[in-house]
Amino acid sequence: MPVLRLRADDEAALIEALPMLRGADEAGAPCWLTAGPVCDLDPIGPLALTAPVTDPETGEVTEPAVVDERWHANLRGPRIGADPVEWEAIVAAAEPYTLSEVNNPRRRFML
């Protein structure tokens, strides 16, 4: 299955673009649907580009992590038997946030 890697200025932008991937948890709070009939979603949020450097003796952080504060998510689909029209609607809605090329993906779906 292809993976779309998404990046937006904030989570609200993807919530607005992809309402079909939203639901409610057991308490009724809004949440992402991470596994659905059409695709899987891995909501990541801000992404660490480099790890912090720490002093091995003291554990003190000597150089902070470099973090891309924009909001990231990975989208994998379509699932076998998924409605192709629904998948195409998701792809079209995600298009403004889809990265065309990622040379070093930080997270991958496990098979």
N, C-alpha and C positions, 0 to 999 in steps of 0.2 A: 504494500500500500504506500502511496506517496505521502510524504510529510510536508506540510506547509509550516514554515517558521514565521511567526507573526511578531511584529513590534509596533507598539503605539506609544504616544506620549504618556498615557495613563490607562488604568484598567477601565475607566468609564468609557473611553473611546471604543474599546472592544465590546463592552457590555451593550453599548448602543448599536454597534454594527452587527452583533451576533446574538440577538435575543432568542433565537431558536436553540441556542446552546446553554440557556439558562433554565434553572428550575428552583425548587425550594428544598431545603434539608428537612430532617424530621421535626425540627422546631419551627419550621415555616419561614426560616431566613433564606433570602435569595442566595443562590450559589451556582457555580458552573456545573454542567452535566459532563463529567469527565469520561463517561462511557455511555454511548447512546446507540440507537439503532442505525445511525448513518455514519458516525465517526467517533474517534476518541480525542479528548482534549487534555493536554498537559499544561495547566496554568502555572507559569513560572514566576512572573512578577519581575522585579529588578534583577539584573544578572551580574554576578561577580565576574569581572574580566581577568583579574589577577587576585591571588590569595594575599592576605596580609603577611608581612614579614615579622616574625617574632624572635626575640632574643631567646636562644635555647636555655640559657641559664636562669633567666628571671621570668620568662613567659610574657614579658612586656612587648607590646606591639611597637615595633620600631618604624614600620612603614605600613600605612593602612591599605586595605584592599582597594582596588580600583573597581567601582561599580557603575554599570550603566543603569541609571535610575528609571529609564523608560520601562514600560510593561511588556513582557514577553510571554508567548505561549506557543506550543507546538500542537498542530492539528493533523491527525492521521486518518485517512479514509480513502475511498468509501469502504464500508464493511461489506462483506459478501451478502448479497441480497438487499442491499440498501437501495432506496428509491433514487435513481440517477438524477431526477429533477431536484430532489431535496439536496443532494450533494452539490450539484451545480449552483444552487442558490447560496449554499454556505461558502463555496469557493468564490463566487462573485462578491458576496458581502465582505469577505476577508481580503479581497484583492488589494485595497488601498494600504493594507498593513502587512502584506506578504513580502518577505525578503526574497529577492530573486536568486541570490547566491550567498551561501554561508560556508566559508572555507573551513571553519573550525567550530562545529556545533558543540555547545556546552552540555546539552542534555539530549538523550535519544530514547525512543521507546524501546523497551525490552521485548524481544520476541518470545 
